[in-house]
Amino acid sequence: MTIGKRLKNAIKNKGLKLTEFAKKSEIPYRNLQGYIADEMIPGGKSLIKIAELGVSTDWLLTGKGEMYQTKATSKETTTEKEITNWLSTWWKGADEEHRHWLNVQMKRYFPEYASWCEQEKKKEGRKS
């Protein structure tokens, strides 16, 4: 099951419509539509907002564990390191087509990443 399908299930199981979840999470409705359609991957800020509504980020990203956080962990948030580790694991297991898709999405939604890629490309050009 994909991240989008898991997110859709979590929202449905909470008894919320997508518009209600968008309002509660303060994630733009269009972004949620993109996540559910697997056109986009939730970024760090969105993952934190989803987690604040009780959805387990471990479950959302990997499908492992419980759909919702237990009371003991509900106040914890996903750290940048956890997200980076998950992305690294995903990247290693992805084929070239999926890597290209992620790269395009990252550039589209994270201008910092696009700038970093351009800087790295220039460095590569100077080394050649």
N, C-alpha and C positions, 0 to 999 in steps of 0.2 A: 504494500500500500504506500502511496506517495505522501509527501508532506501535505499537499493540498487536500487529499482525501481525508487524512487524519484531522486536519484543521476543520474541515467541513463537518466531520463526525463530532468533534468536540463542541462546536457551536450548536449543532443540532441537539446533542445530548444535554446541553445547558438549557434547551428550550428557547433559544434565541433565534431571531431572524438575523440575517447578515447585516442589515442596517442597524439593528440594535447592538450587535457585537461591535460594529464599527464605531458607534457612538460611545459605548462603554470603554472600549480600548483606546479610543482616540487615534485609531489607524484609519486612514482614508478608505472609504468604501471601495474605490477603484483598486486600491492595493490589495484589499482582501479578496476581491474578485480574481485578481491576478494570481494570488497565492493558491486559491482553491482550484483554479484552472491549470495549475502547475506551469504558468507562464512566468512566474517570478518566485524567488525564494525569499522568505522573510529575512530582513536584515536584523542586526543586533537590537536596534531600538524597538522594532516590531516584536521581536521575540520576548523582550522584557515586558512589553505591554500585554502580550498574550499570557505570559507567565503570571503577571499581576492579577489576571482574571482566573487564576487557578489551574490553567492548563500546564501539564508537565512538559518542559522543553525537551527533556530526554525522550519522552514518548513521541512528541511532535516530530523531532528530527530523526529519530532512529526507529520508532515503532516499538521500542523495548520499554518495559515497565508499565506503570499505571497511567491512564489518560489524564488524571487530575492529580495535583500535588496533595500530599497529606498535610494536615495542619502543621506538622513539625517543620515542613520545608516550604510552606506556601509564602513565607516572607523572604525567602532566598531568591535571588535573581540570577539569571544566566550571566556569566562573566564573559568578557571578551576572549579570555584564554579558552574557555569551554567551546565557544563558537568557533574559534580558530582551530582547535583540535578536531572538532567535528568536520569542518570544511577540509582540513588536511586529509582526514581519513576518507572522506567522500571523494576527494580529488584523486587519491591513489587508486581507488577502485573504479573510477569512471573511465569510459572509453573516450576517444578523441571527440566524437560528436557532442557528448555531454559536457566535456571540458570547454569546448568552444561555446556552448550555450551558456554555461556559468560565467565565462569571461565576458560575453556580450551583456549579460544581465548585470554583472558587477559594474561594468563601465557605464551602463545606463543609469543605475540607481545610486552609485557611489562615485561622485566626481573626483574624490581624492584618489580612488583606485585608478581611474582613467588617467589622472595626472602622473601617478606613480608609474603606470605602464609606459607612458610617453617618455618619462625620464630614463627608464630602464632601456627602452629602445634606442635612445640617443647614446647611452653608455655603450651598448652593444656595437653601435655604428662606429664609435671612436676606437674600440678595441680591434676592429677588423682592419 
